């Protein structure tokens, strides 16, 4: 009987401890994700005045960020190739590789399907590879 | 803590009793502390976040 009681006590406590460990782990992941998300937030009053004078402040701001904090290209030809990509593909690659967001997060941010993000990433990388290979041949 | 005590506290905490919730938090503080480190540094905000999270989620624990 004593043995049975002990095993019952252990079962409830062990079950709760296990549940709590999983709950805390998930909560910590959410907290870290939230921190990462908040890093990219720019509040309206932080935008420089000259941007408001332009026709499309949001686009200009994004351009400014990608210019200052975007890819640090080691090779000039890679930079050139990157800028020949469509704006959306550039944006997707920046979010995936510079901001290190998951494809799911990217899909949420640009309001499109996950499949679209994968497709655009794949096409963009193929396009870059092709252009670099062609450029390499030209250089030789 | 005996089986009955733990069970009673847990049932109280799950059903929304603040005192019992505090006892559970106290009992599991080492686990909360262990999870309150980010990149090797203790993060007080994270600790608060975890405690609030427990308080909000404990009602979902199936007894």
N, CA and C atoms of all chains as a GROMACS GRO file, in nm:
protein
  609
    1UNK      N    1   0.084  -0.122   0.000
    1UNK     CA    2   0.000   0.000   0.000
    1UNK      C    3   0.087   0.126   0.000
    2UNK      N    4   0.190   0.120   0.092
    2UNK     CA    5   0.283   0.233   0.098
    2UNK      C    6   0.353   0.256  -0.034
    3UNK      N    7   0.390   0.145  -0.093
    3UNK     CA    8   0.460   0.153  -0.221
    3UNK      C    9   0.369   0.215  -0.327
    4UNK      N   10   0.240   0.172  -0.319
    4UNK     CA   11   0.142   0.224  -0.417
    4UNK      C   12   0.124   0.376  -0.400
    5UNK      N   13   0.113   0.419  -0.271
    5UNK     CA   14   0.096   0.562  -0.244
    5UNK      C   15   0.214   0.644  -0.294
    6UNK      N   16   0.334   0.586  -0.270
    6UNK     CA   17   0.455   0.656  -0.311
    6UNK      C   18   0.457   0.672  -0.464
    7UNK      N   19   0.419   0.565  -0.533
    7UNK     CA   20   0.424   0.573  -0.679
    7UNK      C   21   0.319   0.670  -0.730
    8UNK      N   22   0.204   0.680  -0.660
    8UNK     CA   23   0.101   0.777  -0.700
    8UNK      C   24   0.153   0.920  -0.683
    9UNK      N   25   0.219   0.944  -0.568
    9UNK     CA   26   0.271   1.077  -0.542
    9UNK      C   27   0.376   1.113  -0.648
   10UNK      N   28   0.461   1.019  -0.673
   10UNK     CA   29   0.565   1.044  -0.772
   10UNK      C   30   0.505   1.071  -0.909
   11UNK      N   31   0.398   0.999  -0.939
   11UNK     CA   32   0.337   1.013  -1.072
   11UNK      C   33   0.283   1.154  -1.092
   12UNK      N   34   0.207   1.206  -0.996
   12UNK     CA   35   0.147   1.340  -1.010
   12UNK      C   36   0.255   1.448  -1.016
   13UNK      N   37   0.350   1.436  -0.924
   13UNK     CA   38   0.455   1.537  -0.918
   13UNK      C   39   0.545   1.531  -1.042
   14UNK      N   40   0.575   1.409  -1.082
   14UNK     CA   41   0.660   1.393  -1.200
   14UNK      C   42   0.588   1.445  -1.324
   15UNK      N   43   0.459   1.417  -1.331
   15UNK     CA   44   0.381   1.462  -1.446
   15UNK      C   45   0.377   1.615  -1.450
   16UNK      N   46   0.357   1.676  -1.333
   16UNK     CA   47   0.352   1.822  -1.328
   16UNK      C   48   0.489   1.882  -1.360
   17UNK      N   49   0.595   1.820  -1.306
   17UNK     CA   50   0.730   1.872  -1.333
   17UNK      C   51   0.760   1.865  -1.482
   18UNK      N   52   0.724   1.752  -1.543
   18UNK     CA   53   0.746   1.737  -1.687
   18UNK      C   54   0.668   1.841  -1.765
   19UNK      N   55   0.542   1.861  -1.727
   19UNK     CA   56   0.456   1.961  -1.795
   19UNK      C   57   0.518   2.100  -1.781
   20UNK      N   58   0.567   2.128  -1.659
   20UNK     CA   59   0.623   2.261  -1.633
   20UNK      C   60   0.752   2.283  -1.713
   21UNK      N   61   0.834   2.177  -1.723
   21UNK     CA   62   0.958   2.191  -1.800
   21UNK      C   63   0.928   2.226  -1.946
   22UNK      N   64   0.830   2.155  -2.003
   22UNK     CA   65   0.793   2.180  -2.143
   22UNK      C   66   0.735   2.322  -2.156
   23UNK      N   67   0.647   2.359  -2.063
   23UNK     CA   68   0.583   2.491  -2.066
   23UNK      C   69   0.688   2.602  -2.057
   24UNK      N   70   0.785   2.585  -1.966
   24UNK     CA   71   0.889   2.688  -1.950
   24UNK      C   72   0.976   2.696  -2.074
   25UNK      N   73   1.007   2.581  -2.132
   25UNK     CA   74   1.091   2.579  -2.252
   25UNK      C   75   1.022   2.654  -2.366
   26UNK      N   76   0.893   2.625  -2.384
   26UNK     CA   77   0.818   2.694  -2.492
   26UNK      C   78   0.807   2.843  -2.466
   27UNK      N   79   0.782   2.877  -2.338
   27UNK     CA   80   0.769   3.019  -2.303
   27UNK      C   81   0.900   3.092  -2.330
   28UNK      N   82   1.011   3.026  -2.299
   28UNK     CA   83   1.142   3.089  -2.322
   28UNK      C   84   1.165   3.111  -2.472
   29UNK      N   85   1.127   3.011  -2.552
   29UNK     CA   86   1.140   3.025  -2.698
   29UNK      C   87   1.058   3.145  -2.747
   30UNK      N   88   0.934   3.155  -2.698
   30UNK     CA   89   0.847   3.267  -2.737
   30UNK      C   90   0.909   3.401  -2.698
   31UNK      N   91   0.967   3.403  -2.580
   31UNK     CA   92   1.030   3.527  -2.530
   31UNK      C   93   1.145   3.568  -2.622
   32UNK      N   94   1.228   3.469  -2.659
   32UNK     CA   95   1.342   3.498  -2.746
   32UNK      C   96   1.293   3.546  -2.883
   33UNK      N   97   1.190   3.479  -2.936
   33UNK     CA   98   1.135   3.520  -3.066
   33UNK      C   99   1.080   3.662  -3.059
   34UNK      N  100   1.014   3.691  -2.948
   34UNK     CA  101   0.956   3.825  -2.931
   34UNK      C  102   1.068   3.930  -2.929
   35UNK      N  103   1.176   3.898  -2.860
   35UNK     CA  104   1.290   3.990  -2.855
   35UNK      C  105   1.343   4.015  -2.995
   36UNK      N  106   1.356   3.906  -3.072
   36UNK     CA  107   1.408   3.919  -3.209
   36UNK      C  108   1.315   4.004  -3.295
   37UNK      N  109   1.183   3.980  -3.278
   37UNK     CA  110   1.085   4.055  -3.358
   37UNK      C  111   1.091   4.203  -3.324
   38UNK      N  112   1.100   4.234  -3.195
   38UNK     CA  113   1.098   4.373  -3.150
   38UNK      C  114   1.220   4.451  -3.198
   39UNK      N  115   1.330   4.379  -3.226
   39UNK     CA  116   1.451   4.445  -3.274
   39UNK      C  117   1.424   4.523  -3.402
   40UNK      N  118   1.338   4.464  -3.488
   40UNK     CA  119   1.315   4.524  -3.620
   40UNK      C  120   1.211   4.634  -3.620
   41UNK      N  121   1.146   4.658  -3.505
   41UNK     CA  122   1.039   4.757  -3.502
   41UNK      C  123   1.096   4.899  -3.504
   42UNK      N  124   1.043   4.981  -3.595
   42UNK     CA  125   1.083   5.122  -3.598
   42UNK      C  126   0.957   5.204  -3.572
   43UNK      N  127   0.959   5.283  -3.468
   43UNK     CA  128   0.842   5.362  -3.436
   43UNK      C  129   0.838   5.487  -3.524
   44UNK      N  130   0.716   5.530  -3.555
   44UNK     CA  131   0.698   5.642  -3.649
   44UNK      C  132   0.777   5.765  -3.606
   45UNK      N  133   0.778   5.794  -3.475
   45UNK     CA  134   0.848   5.915  -3.432
   45UNK      C  135   1.000   5.902  -3.438
   46UNK      N  136   1.049   5.781  -3.471
   46UNK     CA  137   1.193   5.765  -3.487
   46UNK      C  138   1.237   5.791  -3.630
   47UNK      N  139   1.140   5.800  -3.722
   47UNK     CA  140   1.175   5.822  -3.862
   47UNK      C  141   1.228   5.964  -3.882
   48UNK      N  142   1.339   5.977  -3.953
   48UNK     CA  143   1.392   6.111  -3.978
   48UNK      C  144   1.296   6.195  -4.061
   49UNK      N  145   1.297   6.325  -4.037
   49UNK     CA  146   1.199   6.414  -4.102
   49UNK      C  147   1.206   6.412  -4.254
   50UNK      N  148   1.331   6.403  -4.306
   50UNK     CA  149   1.345   6.412  -4.451
   50UNK      C  150   1.272   6.298  -4.522
   51UNK      N  151   1.254   6.187  -4.452
   51UNK     CA  152   1.184   6.075  -4.516
   51UNK      C  153   1.037   6.106  -4.538
   52UNK      N  154   0.980   6.187  -4.447
   52UNK     CA  155   0.838   6.221  -4.460
   52UNK      C  156   0.813   6.315  -4.578
   53UNK      N  157   0.918   6.386  -4.615
   53UNK     CA  158   0.904   6.477  -4.728
   53UNK      C  159   0.894   6.400  -4.860
   54UNK      N  160   0.946   6.275  -4.861
   54UNK     CA  161   0.943   6.198  -4.987
   54UNK      C  162   0.804   6.139  -5.008
   55UNK      N  163   0.782   6.088  -5.131
   55UNK     CA  164   0.649   6.036  -5.166
   55UNK      C  165   0.616   5.907  -5.092
   56UNK      N  166   0.720   5.823  -5.075
   56UNK     CA  167   0.696   5.693  -5.014
   56UNK      C  168   0.794   5.671  -4.897
   57UNK      N  169   0.761   5.728  -4.780
   57UNK     CA  170   0.854   5.722  -4.666
   57UNK      C  171   0.892   5.579  -4.627
   58UNK      N  172   0.791   5.490  -4.632
   58UNK     CA  173   0.818   5.352  -4.586
   58UNK      C  174   0.922   5.284  -4.676
   59UNK      N  175   0.901   5.302  -4.807
   59UNK     CA  176   0.992   5.238  -4.902
   59UNK      C  177   1.134   5.294  -4.888
   60UNK      N  178   1.141   5.427  -4.872
   60UNK     CA  179   1.272   5.490  -4.857
   60UNK      C  180   1.342   5.445  -4.730
   61UNK      N  181   1.262   5.426  -4.626
   61UNK     CA  182   1.320   5.380  -4.499
   61UNK      C  183   1.376   5.240  -4.513
   62UNK      N  184   1.298   5.152  -4.579
   62UNK     CA  185   1.344   5.014  -4.600
   62UNK      C  186   1.474   5.016  -4.683
   63UNK      N  187   1.474   5.102  -4.785
   63UNK     CA  188   1.593   5.112  -4.870
   63UNK      C  189   1.715   5.155  -4.787
   64UNK      N  190   1.691   5.252  -4.698
   64UNK     CA  191   1.801   5.303  -4.616
   64UNK      C  192   1.854   5.194  -4.523
   65UNK      N  193   1.761   5.116  -4.465
   65UNK     CA  194   1.803   5.008  -4.375
   65UNK      C  195   1.883   4.903  -4.451
   66UNK      N  196   1.829   4.863  -4.568
   66UNK     CA  197   1.900   4.757  -4.642
   66UNK      C  198   2.035   4.806  -4.691
   67UNK      N  199   2.045   4.938  -4.712
   67UNK     CA  200   2.175   4.990  -4.756
   67UNK      C  201   2.275   4.989  -4.639
   68UNK      N  202   2.225   5.023  -4.520
   68UNK     CA  203   2.318   5.035  -4.408
   68UNK      C  204   2.340   4.904  -4.334
   69UNK      N  205   2.234   4.820  -4.323
   69UNK     CA  206   2.246   4.701  -4.241
   69UNK      C  207   2.225   4.573  -4.321
   70UNK      N  208   2.221   4.585  -4.452
   70UNK     CA  209   2.195   4.468  -4.535
   70UNK      C  210   2.317   4.381  -4.549
   71UNK      N  211   2.321   4.308  -4.657
   71UNK     CA  212   2.433   4.218  -4.680
   71UNK      C  213   2.564   4.295  -4.688
   72UNK      N  214   2.667   4.240  -4.627
   72UNK     CA  215   2.801   4.294  -4.644
   72UNK      C  216   2.867   4.210  -4.752
   73UNK      N  217   2.862   4.259  -4.874
   73UNK     CA  218   2.911   4.179  -4.985
   73UNK      C  219   3.064   4.176  -4.988
   74UNK      N  220   3.116   4.054  -5.000
   74UNK     CA  221   3.262   4.043  -5.009
   74UNK      C  222   3.307   4.068  -5.152
   75UNK      N  223   3.217   4.039  -5.245
   75UNK     CA  224   3.254   4.058  -5.385
   75UNK      C  225   3.158   4.156  -5.450
   76UNK      N  226   3.214   4.245  -5.528
   76UNK     CA  227   3.134   4.348  -5.593
   76UNK      C  228   3.032   4.286  -5.690
   77UNK      N  229   3.078   4.180  -5.761
   77UNK     CA  230   2.989   4.122  -5.862
   77UNK      C  231   2.867   4.055  -5.796
   78UNK      N  232   2.887   4.005  -5.672
   78UNK     CA  233   2.772   3.947  -5.601
   78UNK      C  234   2.672   4.057  -5.566
   79UNK      N  235   2.725   4.172  -5.527
   79UNK     CA  236   2.639   4.285  -5.494
   79UNK      C  237   2.560   4.329  -5.617
   80UNK      N  238   2.631   4.336  -5.731
   80UNK     CA  239   2.563   4.375  -5.854
   80UNK      C  240   2.453   4.276  -5.888
   81UNK      N  241   2.488   4.147  -5.877
   81UNK     CA  242   2.391   4.042  -5.909
   81UNK      C  243   2.269   4.051  -5.817
   82UNK      N  244   2.297   4.079  -5.690
   82UNK     CA  245   2.188   4.086  -5.592
   82UNK      C  246   2.091   4.199  -5.629
   83UNK      N  247   2.146   4.312  -5.674
   83UNK     CA  248   2.060   4.425  -5.705
   83UNK      C  249   1.983   4.409  -5.836
   84UNK      N  250   2.016   4.306  -5.912
   84UNK     CA  251   1.936   4.282  -6.033
   84UNK      C  252   1.812   4.199  -6.000
   85UNK      N  253   1.808   4.143  -5.879
   85UNK     CA  254   1.689   4.066  -5.839
   85UNK      C  255   1.572   4.161  -5.820
   86UNK      N  256   1.451   4.106  -5.829
   86UNK     CA  257   1.334   4.190  -5.806
   86UNK      C  258   1.335   4.239  -5.661
   87UNK      N  259   1.264   4.347  -5.634
   87UNK     CA  260   1.262   4.404  -5.499
   87UNK      C  261   1.214   4.303  -5.396
   88UNK      N  262   1.112   4.226  -5.438
   88UNK     CA  263   1.057   4.130  -5.342
   88UNK      C  264   1.158   4.020  -5.309
   89UNK      N  265   1.229   3.974  -5.412
   89UNK     CA  266   1.330   3.870  -5.388
   89UNK      C  267   1.443   3.922  -5.299
   90UNK      N  268   1.483   4.047  -5.323
   90UNK     CA  269   1.588   4.107  -5.238
   90UNK      C  270   1.541   4.112  -5.093
   91UNK      N  271   1.415   4.153  -5.081
   91UNK     CA  272   1.358   4.166  -4.946
   91UNK      C  273   1.352   4.030  -4.876
   92UNK      N  274   1.309   3.927  -4.950
   92UNK     CA  275   1.298   3.793  -4.891
   92UNK      C  276   1.436   3.741  -4.850
   93UNK      N  277   1.534   3.758  -4.938
   93UNK     CA  278   1.669   3.710  -4.903
   93UNK      C  279   1.725   3.784  -4.783
   94UNK      N  280   1.700   3.916  -4.776
   94UNK     CA  281   1.750   3.993  -4.662
   94UNK      C  282   1.688   3.944  -4.532
   95UNK      N  283   1.557   3.920  -4.538
   95UNK     CA  284   1.490   3.875  -4.415
   95UNK      C  285   1.540   3.736  -4.374
   96UNK      N  286   1.562   3.650  -4.475
   96UNK     CA  287   1.604   3.513  -4.443
   96UNK      C  288   1.749   3.507  -4.396
   97UNK      N  289   1.838   3.580  -4.464
   97UNK     CA  290   1.981   3.561  -4.436
   97UNK      C  291   2.044   3.671  -4.350
   98UNK      N  292   1.990   3.791  -4.356
   98UNK     CA  293   2.048   3.898  -4.273
   98UNK      C  294   1.977   3.902  -4.138
   99UNK      N  295   1.843   3.906  -4.144
   99UNK     CA  296   1.767   3.913  -4.019
   99UNK      C  297   1.747   3.775  -3.957
  100UNK      N  298   1.786   3.670  -4.033
  100UNK     CA  299   1.777   3.530  -3.987
  100UNK      C  300   1.638   3.493  -3.939
  101UNK      N  301   1.539   3.534  -4.019
  101UNK     CA  302   1.401   3.495  -3.984
  101UNK      C  303   1.368   3.363  -4.051
  102UNK      N  304   1.269   3.295  -3.996
  102UNK     CA  305   1.229   3.167  -4.056
  102UNK      C  306   1.140   3.198  -4.176
  103UNK      N  307   1.131   3.105  -4.273
  103UNK     CA  308   1.043   3.126  -4.388
  103UNK      C  309   0.900   3.157  -4.345
  104UNK      N  310   0.857   3.094  -4.236
  104UNK     CA  311   0.721   3.117  -4.187
  104UNK      C  312   0.702   3.263  -4.144
  105UNK      N  313   0.803   3.316  -4.073
  105UNK     CA  314   0.795   3.455  -4.028
  105UNK      C  315   0.796   3.550  -4.147
  106UNK      N  316   0.879   3.516  -4.247
  106UNK     CA  317   0.887   3.601  -4.367
  106UNK      C  318   0.751   3.602  -4.436
  107UNK      N  319   0.692   3.482  -4.448
  107UNK     CA  320   0.560   3.474  -4.514
  107UNK      C  321   0.459   3.561  -4.441
  108UNK      N  322   0.465   3.562  -4.308
  108UNK     CA  323   0.374   3.644  -4.228
  108UNK      C  324   0.397   3.792  -4.252
  109UNK      N  325   0.524   3.829  -4.262
  109UNK     CA  326   0.557   3.972  -4.276
  109UNK      C  327   0.517   4.028  -4.411
  110UNK      N  328   0.535   3.946  -4.516
  110UNK     CA  329   0.500   4.002  -4.647
  110UNK      C  330   0.364   3.953  -4.695
  111UNK      N  331   0.291   3.890  -4.603
  111UNK     CA  332   0.154   3.844  -4.630
  111UNK      C  333   0.144   3.758  -4.757
  112UNK      N  334   0.219   3.650  -4.756
  112UNK     CA  335   0.206   3.556  -4.868
  112UNK      C  336   0.220   3.414  -4.812
  113UNK      N  337   0.208   3.315  -4.899
  113UNK     CA  338   0.213   3.178  -4.850
  113UNK      C  339   0.358   3.135  -4.828
  114UNK      N  340   0.372   3.033  -4.744
  114UNK     CA  341   0.504   2.978  -4.713
  114UNK      C  342   0.568   2.924  -4.842
  115UNK      N  343   0.483   2.863  -4.924
  115UNK     CA  344   0.529   2.805  -5.050
  115UNK      C  345   0.592   2.914  -5.140
  116UNK      N  346   0.528   3.031  -5.138
  116UNK     CA  347   0.577   3.142  -5.220
  116UNK      C  348   0.718   3.184  -5.175
  117UNK      N  349   0.737   3.187  -5.042
  117UNK     CA  350   0.868   3.226  -4.989
  117UNK      C  351   0.975   3.127  -5.034
  118UNK      N  352   0.945   2.996  -5.019
  118UNK     CA  353   1.041   2.893  -5.060
  118UNK      C  354   1.073   2.906  -5.210
  119UNK      N  355   0.966   2.930  -5.289
  119UNK     CA  356   0.982   2.938  -5.433
  119UNK      C  357   1.069   3.059  -5.471
  120UNK      N  358   1.039   3.174  -5.409
  120UNK     CA  359   1.115   3.295  -5.438
  120UNK      C  360   1.261   3.280  -5.396
  121UNK      N  361   1.282   3.217  -5.281
  121UNK     CA  362   1.420   3.196  -5.234
  121UNK      C  363   1.496   3.108  -5.332
  122UNK      N  364   1.431   2.999  -5.371
  122UNK     CA  365   1.495   2.906  -5.463
  122UNK      C  366   1.529   2.975  -5.596
  123UNK      N  367   1.431   3.049  -5.652
  123UNK     CA  368   1.453   3.118  -5.779
  123UNK      C  369   1.564   3.223  -5.766
  124UNK      N  370   1.560   3.297  -5.655
  124UNK     CA  371   1.658   3.403  -5.635
  124UNK      C  372   1.799   3.345  -5.627
  125UNK      N  373   1.815   3.236  -5.551
  125UNK     CA  374   1.948   3.177  -5.537
  125UNK      C  375   1.998   3.119  -5.670
  126UNK      N  376   1.903   3.057  -5.745
  126UNK     CA  377   1.940   3.004  -5.876
  126UNK      C  378   1.986   3.118  -5.967
  127UNK      N  379   1.908   3.226  -5.963
  127UNK     CA  380   1.938   3.342  -6.048
  127UNK      C  381   2.076   3.399  -6.013
  128UNK      N  382   2.103   3.411  -5.883
  128UNK     CA  383   2.233   3.463  -5.839
  128UNK      C  384   2.346   3.372  -5.885
  129UNK      N  385   2.325   3.240  -5.864
  129UNK     CA  386   2.428   3.143  -5.901
  129UNK      C  387   2.459   3.154  -6.051
  130UNK      N  388   2.350   3.161  -6.129
  130UNK     CA  389   2.366   3.165  -6.275
  130UNK      C  390   2.444   3.291  -6.316
  131UNK      N  391   2.405   3.404  -6.254
  131UNK     CA  392   2.470   3.529  -6.291
  131UNK      C  393   2.618   3.530  -6.250
  132UNK      N  394   2.646   3.469  -6.135
  132UNK     CA  395   2.786   3.466  -6.090
  132UNK      C  396   2.870   3.375  -6.179
  133UNK      N  397   2.809   3.265  -6.221
  133UNK     CA  398   2.882   3.173  -6.311
  133UNK      C  399   2.911   3.242  -6.444
  134UNK      N  400   2.808   3.313  -6.496
  134UNK     CA  401   2.828   3.385  -6.623
  134UNK      C  402   2.932   3.494  -6.607
  135UNK      N  403   2.924   3.566  -6.496
  135UNK     CA  404   3.020   3.674  -6.467
  135UNK      C  405   3.160   3.620  -6.455
  136UNK      N  406   3.173   3.500  -6.395
  136UNK     CA  407   3.303   3.437  -6.376
  136UNK      C  408   3.368   3.406  -6.509
  137UNK      N  409   3.285   3.356  -6.602
  137UNK     CA  410   3.338   3.323  -6.734
  137UNK      C  411   3.387   3.449  -6.806
  138UNK      N  412   3.308   3.558  -6.786
  138UNK     CA  413   3.345   3.684  -6.851
  138UNK      C  414   3.479   3.736  -6.801
  139UNK      N  415   3.499   3.715  -6.669
  139UNK     CA  416   3.620   3.768  -6.608
  139UNK      C  417   3.746   3.695  -6.653
  140UNK      N  418   3.725   3.566  -6.689
  140UNK     CA  419   3.844   3.486  -6.722
  140UNK      C  420   3.902   3.521  -6.858
  141UNK      N  421   0.758   1.748   0.145
  141UNK     CA  422   0.614   1.772   0.130
  141UNK      C  423   0.544   1.640   0.096
  142UNK      N  424   0.436   1.612   0.170
  142UNK     CA  425   0.367   1.483   0.148
  142UNK      C  426   0.285   1.486   0.020
  143UNK      N  427   0.242   1.367  -0.017
  143UNK     CA  428   0.160   1.352  -0.138
  143UNK      C  429   0.035   1.437  -0.129
  144UNK      N  430  -0.032   1.430  -0.011
  144UNK     CA  431  -0.158   1.503   0.007
  144UNK      C  432  -0.138   1.654  -0.003
  145UNK      N  433  -0.031   1.701   0.062
  145UNK     CA  434  -0.002   1.845   0.061
  145UNK      C  435   0.021   1.894  -0.082
  146UNK      N  436   0.106   1.820  -0.154
  146UNK     CA  437   0.138   1.862  -0.291
  146UNK      C  438   0.012   1.864  -0.377
  147UNK      N  439  -0.065   1.756  -0.364
  147UNK     CA  440  -0.188   1.744  -0.444
  147UNK      C  441  -0.283   1.861  -0.415
  148UNK      N  442  -0.296   1.891  -0.284
  148UNK     CA  443  -0.388   1.997  -0.244
  148UNK      C  444  -0.342   2.134  -0.297
  149UNK      N  445  -0.211   2.158  -0.285
  149UNK     CA  446  -0.157   2.286  -0.335
  149UNK      C  447  -0.174   2.295  -0.486
  150UNK      N  448  -0.145   2.184  -0.553
  150UNK     CA  449  -0.154   2.186  -0.699
  150UNK      C  450  -0.299   2.209  -0.744
  151UNK      N  451  -0.391   2.140  -0.678
  151UNK     CA  452  -0.532   2.158  -0.715
  151UNK      C  453  -0.573   2.304  -0.690
  152UNK      N  454  -0.527   2.359  -0.578
  152UNK     CA  455  -0.559   2.500  -0.547
  152UNK      C  456  -0.504   2.593  -0.653
  153UNK      N  457  -0.378   2.570  -0.691
  153UNK     CA  458  -0.313   2.658  -0.790
  153UNK      C  459  -0.383   2.646  -0.925
  154UNK      N  460  -0.417   2.523  -0.962
  154UNK     CA  461  -0.483   2.501  -1.091
  154UNK      C  462  -0.621   2.568  -1.094
  155UNK      N  463  -0.687   2.569  -0.977
  155UNK     CA  464  -0.820   2.630  -0.976
  155UNK      C  465  -0.816   2.781  -0.948
  156UNK      N  466  -0.696   2.838  -0.939
  156UNK     CA  467  -0.685   2.984  -0.933
  156UNK      C  468  -0.657   3.042  -0.796
  157UNK      N  469  -0.621   2.958  -0.698
  157UNK     CA  470  -0.589   3.010  -0.565
  157UNK      C  471  -0.448   3.074  -0.564
  158UNK      N  472  -0.442   3.202  -0.532
  158UNK     CA  473  -0.315   3.275  -0.541
  158UNK      C  474  -0.210   3.225  -0.444
  159UNK      N  475  -0.254   3.192  -0.322
  159UNK     CA  476  -0.156   3.145  -0.222
  159UNK      C  477  -0.093   3.015  -0.267
  160UNK      N  478  -0.177   2.926  -0.320
  160UNK     CA  479  -0.124   2.797  -0.367
  160UNK      C  480  -0.032   2.816  -0.488
  161UNK      N  481  -0.069   2.911  -0.572
  161UNK     CA  482   0.016   2.940  -0.688
  161UNK      C  483   0.153   2.988  -0.642
  162UNK      N  484   0.153   3.074  -0.540
  162UNK     CA  485   0.281   3.124  -0.488
  162UNK      C  486   0.366   3.010  -0.434
  163UNK      N  487   0.298   2.914  -0.366
  163UNK     CA  488   0.372   2.799  -0.312
  163UNK      C  489   0.432   2.715  -0.424
  164UNK      N  490   0.355   2.697  -0.529
  164UNK     CA  491   0.406   2.620  -0.644
  164UNK      C  492   0.526   2.692  -0.706
  165UNK      N  493   0.513   2.825  -0.721
  165UNK     CA  494   0.624   2.902  -0.780
  165UNK      C  495   0.748   2.892  -0.692
  166UNK      N  496   0.727   2.897  -0.562
  166UNK     CA  497   0.839   2.887  -0.470
  166UNK      C  498   0.905   2.750  -0.480
  167UNK      N  499   0.819   2.647  -0.487
  167UNK     CA  500   0.867   2.510  -0.494
  167UNK      C  501   0.949   2.486  -0.621
  168UNK      N  502   0.904   2.548  -0.730
  168UNK     CA  503   0.971   2.525  -0.859
  168UNK      C  504   1.065   2.640  -0.898
  169UNK      N  505   1.099   2.725  -0.800
  169UNK     CA  506   1.186   2.839  -0.831
  169UNK      C  507   1.321   2.797  -0.892
  170UNK      N  508   1.383   2.687  -0.844
  170UNK     CA  509   1.510   2.647  -0.906
  170UNK      C  510   1.496   2.620  -1.057
  171UNK      N  511   1.383   2.560  -1.095
  171UNK     CA  512   1.359   2.531  -1.237
  171UNK      C  513   1.337   2.663  -1.314
  172UNK      N  514   1.266   2.757  -1.251
  172UNK     CA  515   1.241   2.887  -1.316
  172UNK      C  516   1.374   2.962  -1.331
  173UNK      N  517   1.454   2.958  -1.224
  173UNK     CA  518   1.586   3.026  -1.228
  173UNK      C  519   1.672   2.966  -1.340
  174UNK      N  520   1.669   2.834  -1.348
  174UNK     CA  521   1.751   2.764  -1.448
  174UNK      C  522   1.714   2.811  -1.590
  175UNK      N  523   1.585   2.838  -1.610
  175UNK     CA  524   1.539   2.880  -1.743
  175UNK      C  525   1.550   3.031  -1.766
  176UNK      N  526   1.599   3.103  -1.664
  176UNK     CA  527   1.603   3.250  -1.675
  176UNK      C  528   1.737   3.302  -1.728
  177UNK      N  529   1.814   3.215  -1.788
  177UNK     CA  530   1.944   3.258  -1.843
  177UNK      C  531   1.936   3.266  -1.995
  178UNK      N  532   1.988   3.377  -2.048
  178UNK     CA  533   1.996   3.394  -2.194
  178UNK      C  534   2.141   3.425  -2.228
  179UNK      N  535   2.198   3.346  -2.316
  179UNK     CA  536   2.339   3.362  -2.355
  179UNK      C  537   2.431   3.370  -2.233
  180UNK      N  538   2.402   3.290  -2.134
  180UNK     CA  539   2.488   3.286  -2.016
  180UNK      C  540   2.463   3.395  -1.914
  181UNK      N  541   2.371   3.488  -1.945
  181UNK     CA  542   2.341   3.596  -1.850
  181UNK      C  543   2.201   3.580  -1.792
  182UNK      N  544   2.191   3.610  -1.664
  182UNK     CA  545   2.061   3.601  -1.600
  182UNK      C  546   1.975   3.717  -1.649
  183UNK      N  547   1.851   3.685  -1.690
  183UNK     CA  548   1.762   3.787  -1.745
  183UNK      C  549   1.639   3.798  -1.653
  184UNK      N  550   1.636   3.908  -1.578
  184UNK     CA  551   1.527   3.926  -1.481
  184UNK      C  552   1.391   3.939  -1.551
  185UNK      N  553   1.389   4.003  -1.668
  185UNK     CA  554   1.264   4.016  -1.743
  185UNK      C  555   1.211   3.879  -1.785
  186UNK      N  556   1.305   3.794  -1.827
  186UNK     CA  557   1.266   3.658  -1.869
  186UNK      C  558   1.207   3.583  -1.750
  187UNK      N  559   1.268   3.600  -1.633
  187UNK     CA  560   1.219   3.532  -1.513
  187UNK      C  561   1.074   3.576  -1.483
  188UNK      N  562   1.052   3.707  -1.490
  188UNK     CA  563   0.916   3.759  -1.466
  188UNK      C  564   0.819   3.704  -1.570
  189UNK      N  565   0.865   3.700  -1.696
  189UNK     CA  566   0.782   3.650  -1.805
  189UNK      C  567   0.743   3.504  -1.780
  190UNK      N  568   0.841   3.424  -1.734
  190UNK     CA  569   0.814   3.282  -1.709
  190UNK      C  570   0.715   3.265  -1.594
  191UNK      N  571   0.731   3.347  -1.490
  191UNK     CA  572   0.640   3.335  -1.376
  191UNK      C  573   0.497   3.373  -1.415
  192UNK      N  574   0.485   3.478  -1.494
  192UNK     CA  575   0.353   3.520  -1.540
  192UNK      C  576   0.294   3.411  -1.630
  193UNK      N  577   0.381   3.353  -1.714
  193UNK     CA  578   0.336   3.248  -1.805
  193UNK      C  579   0.282   3.128  -1.726
  194UNK      N  580   0.353   3.091  -1.621
  194UNK     CA  581   0.306   2.979  -1.538
  194UNK      C  582   0.170   3.013  -1.478
  195UNK      N  583   0.160   3.135  -1.423
  195UNK     CA  584   0.034   3.176  -1.360
  195UNK      C  585  -0.082   3.170  -1.460
  196UNK      N  586  -0.054   3.203  -1.586
  196UNK     CA  587  -0.161   3.204  -1.687
  196UNK      C  588  -0.192   3.063  -1.738
  197UNK      N  589  -0.090   2.978  -1.740
  197UNK     CA  590  -0.107   2.847  -1.803
  197UNK      C  591  -0.142   2.733  -1.705
  198UNK      N  592  -0.116   2.754  -1.578
  198UNK     CA  593  -0.130   2.642  -1.483
  198UNK      C  594  -0.274   2.586  -1.478
  199UNK      N  595  -0.368   2.672  -1.509
  199UNK     CA  596  -0.508   2.627  -1.511
  199UNK      C  597  -0.535   2.521  -1.617
  200UNK      N  598  -0.444   2.508  -1.713
  200UNK     CA  599  -0.462   2.410  -1.820
  200UNK      C  600  -0.404   2.274  -1.785
  201UNK      N  601  -0.334   2.266  -1.670
  201UNK     CA  602  -0.273   2.137  -1.635
  201UNK      C  603  -0.382   2.036  -1.596
  202UNK      N  604  -0.385   1.920  -1.665
  202UNK     CA  605  -0.488   1.821  -1.632
  202UNK      C  606  -0.449   1.739  -1.509
  203UNK      N  607  -0.524   1.749  -1.403
  203UNK     CA  608  -0.491   1.674  -1.279
  203UNK      C  609  -0.546   1.531  -1.289
   0.00000   0.00000   0.00000
